[in-house]
Amino acid sequence: MKYLWIACLMAATLAAQETPELREARHHLTLAASRATANFRSADSIEANLRRQGAVLHPQLIALRVRIEAALSEARFEMDQRDYPAAEDALTRADALLDRFARQIGGY
């Protein structure tokens, strides 16, 4: 029972430390990561079909995917460092890259 009480206090302390900036950045990261996952799965499916036909994805798409993953990783790192403006910058960059990626694969 004592440990449950300590865990509850720790959770309350963490919740109290969550700022609106953190909530917004976390929400933005979740949305961007979900969108990236959906588009990457679509690209994987397209790539599998192309391989069956003896073709491959355009190298630009592969490079764009790497850039998206890097922007999302940077956003996570900046959030861990509590630099929310830098995290939002990285997420804005990831969103723009995701828009390009989605247009090129016919996604959303």
C-alpha positions, 0 to 999 in steps of 0.5 A: 500500500505504501508503494502505491501511495508513492507511485500516485504521488509521483504520477501527480507530480509528473502530471503537475509538471506537464505544461500546455507546451508539452501537451501540444508538442506530444499531441503533435508528435503523436499525430505526425508519427501516426501519419508517418506510420500509415504512409510508410506502410502504404509505401511498403505495400507499393514497394512490395508490388513493384518488386514483384514486377521487377521494379523498385521505389524511386530513390527520392522516396527512400531519401524522403522517408529517411528525412521524415524519420530524422525529423521525428527523431529530432522532435523526440530528442528536443521534447526530452530536452524540454525544448518545445519550440525546437520540437515544434520546428522539427515537427513542422518540418516533418509535416511538410516532408510527410505532405510531399511523401504522401503526394508522391505515393498517393496517400494522405 
